[in-house]
Amino acid sequence: MRPGCRLTRPGEAAAARLRRGRPAADVCGMALTTFAGTTYAAARSRAHGPTAALWHAVELHRPPAEVDGACELTLCGTLARVALDEAWPSSSRGVCRACTTLAGASR
């Protein structure tokens, strides 16, 4: 090692050359989407062995007509079939506690 030699990690010098003199990212022409609030739909999971079927919350990112009856990923990570005829938070007894907490619903 020579005195005054700066040790660098592989690729650090190349990354510094790329960053030098570059302007910040432009946001011109980008559309910002704002949402009034998050909409949740109720979804019913299947019973697996000793686990009972539960009602879960699904965050809607598409029109309701596209997700009715489809299997979607719930807030807690379970796959469940969306049922738009059931309101969330569900008034049923078998409701997923994790989905209730994540959706911020009061029970």
C-alpha positions in Angstrom: 0.0 0.0 0.0 1.3 3.4 -0.9 0.9 6.3 1.5 -2.0 8.6 0.5 -3.6 5.9 -1.6 -7.4 5.8 -1.1 -8.9 2.3 -1.0 -12.1 2.1 -2.9 -14.7 -0.6 -3.3 -15.1 -2.2 -6.7 -17.2 0.1 -9.0 -17.1 3.1 -6.7 -14.9 5.2 -9.0 -17.2 4.4 -12.0 -20.3 5.3 -10.0 -18.7 8.6 -9.0 -18.0 9.4 -12.7 -21.6 8.8 -13.6 -23.0 10.9 -10.8 -20.7 13.9 -11.4 -22.4 16.7 -13.2 -25.8 14.9 -13.6 -28.9 17.0 -13.0 -31.6 15.8 -10.6 -34.4 13.7 -12.0 -37.0 15.7 -13.8 -40.6 15.3 -12.9 -41.9 17.3 -15.8 -44.6 15.4 -17.6 -45.3 13.0 -14.8 -48.9 12.8 -13.6 -49.4 12.7 -9.8 -52.3 10.6 -8.7 -54.0 11.4 -5.5 -56.5 9.1 -3.8 -59.3 10.3 -1.5 -59.0 7.2 0.6 -58.2 3.6 0.5 -61.1 1.2 -0.5 -61.2 -2.3 1.0 -63.3 -5.2 -0.1 -64.1 -8.3 1.9 -62.7 -11.6 0.7 -63.4 -15.1 2.0 -60.5 -17.6 2.5 -60.8 -21.3 2.4 -60.6 -23.6 5.4 -57.3 -25.4 5.6 -57.2 -28.4 8.0 -58.0 -27.0 11.5 -58.0 -23.4 10.3 -61.5 -22.1 9.7 -62.4 -20.0 6.7 -62.0 -16.3 7.6 -63.1 -12.9 6.1 -60.1 -10.8 5.0 -59.5 -7.3 3.7 -58.4 -6.7 0.1 -57.2 -3.3 -1.0 -58.9 -2.4 -4.3 -56.6 -1.0 -7.0 -58.9 -1.8 -9.9 -62.6 -1.3 -10.6 -64.8 -3.5 -8.4 -66.3 -5.2 -11.5 -62.8 -6.6 -12.3 -62.2 -8.2 -8.9 -65.6 -9.6 -8.0 -65.2 -13.3 -7.4 -61.4 -13.2 -8.2 -58.8 -14.5 -5.9 -56.7 -11.6 -4.6 -53.9 -11.2 -2.1 -55.2 -9.9 1.2 -53.6 -7.4 3.5 -52.3 -10.2 5.7 -50.8 -12.1 2.8 -53.5 -14.8 2.3 -55.1 -15.6 -1.0 -58.9 -15.2 -0.8 -61.9 -14.8 -3.1 -63.4 -11.3 -3.2 -67.0 -11.0 -2.4 -68.3 -7.5 -3.1 -71.7 -8.3 -1.6 -70.1 -8.4 1.8 -69.0 -5.1 3.3 -65.7 -4.5 5.0 -65.3 -4.5 7.9 -67.4 -7.7 8.0 -70.0 -8.1 10.7 -69.4 -11.8 10.7 -67.6 -13.6 13.6 -64.8 -15.1 11.6 -62.8 -12.0 10.6 -59.0 -12.0 10.3 -57.5 -9.9 13.1 -54.4 -9.0 11.1 -56.5 -7.6 8.3 -58.6 -5.7 10.8 -55.5 -4.2 12.3 -53.8 -3.4 9.0 -57.0 -1.9 7.5 -57.4 0.3 10.6 -61.0 -0.9 11.0 -62.6 -0.6 14.5 -64.5 -3.6 15.7 
